[in-house]
Amino acid sequence: MKKYLSVLCALCLAFPKLVYSTSHIDASSWLYDKMSNSNALGKNDQVFMHEKENNYKDVSFVFAKQNLTVTNKKSKNSNICSKGYVSVKKTLSAYFMSNTTTNLYETLYKNNGVPIPHEINLIASIDPDNSCPSPYDEIIAIGDYLTIIDQDYIIFFKQVKNDEVKIDSLKNSNIFKFCKEENPGRIYDGIDSYACFFPDMSIQELYELLKNAYFYKQGVFKNILPGSNAEYKLDGNKINYHWGSGTELTVTVTGDSESGSYIFNKQKSGTNVEIKSEIQY
């Protein structure tokens, strides 16, 4: 109890003039959408903006089980941070510290089609001493967007809202935005292993995503997910579907020199999948 109260006190010191809120964002995924057309002072350095867009276009936010995970698939370690978070309310003047700065950012948000309200929701680590690196340490939730501010530019992220958008947005390389490579620093031994979580997706939806987005070229997955255990051979590969229950599925693909396994586990807020592939030398 004392530890919990100390966290609350730290939050009050870190975020003065705010209303503390224990509310959390529903399990969801957010992908890069756009960058403001200028900075808060009205300047638009095209070279700088292009560099920033390249930095952020592969960044995503995933909220699940009162935890925020920020990933960037282009980074050597794709998992930027994963922290417990709180959503707090704060007035614009308290956040930007001056009326002049407040007016500049109100204008910048408005010019980019996102009017900013008088009071914002600020997403930050529940432990101020263990937060995500800047600029991910403070995320502003406004309307349909999550935003961060980087060198006076606003970076906008939009929620993946429906299955069609999920499938389209996560095809091919984007799929690994939601995955963490296990033991990324090890010497490569022919084995790749990833742990992934996809909020708001069933096993059937995630299977469809993987089949179309990543494994389609292999041509080994059935077009329709079998509802019971199944096994077949195709082009020298042996494919096995095993249902442990209605919420667990293991798919294995075994060939002469390659093998892979895909372990699905349905959770209340989404579906986990562990992906492992092995090449024999």
Secondary structure, DSSP 8 states (H G I E B T S, - for coil): -HHHHHHHHHHHHHSTTEE-------SEEEEEEEE-SS-TTS---HHHHHHHHHHHTTEEEEEETTEEEEEETTSSSSEEEEEEEEEEEEEHHHHHSSHHHHHHHHHHHHHTT----SEEEEEEESSTTS---TTTTSEEEETTEEEEEETTEEEEEEE--SHHHHHHHTSGGGGGGGEEESSTTS---SEEEEEEEEET--HHHHHHHHHHHTSGGGT-S-SS--SS-EEEEETTEEEEEEEEETTEEEEEEE-SSEEEEEEEEEETTEEEEEEEEEE--
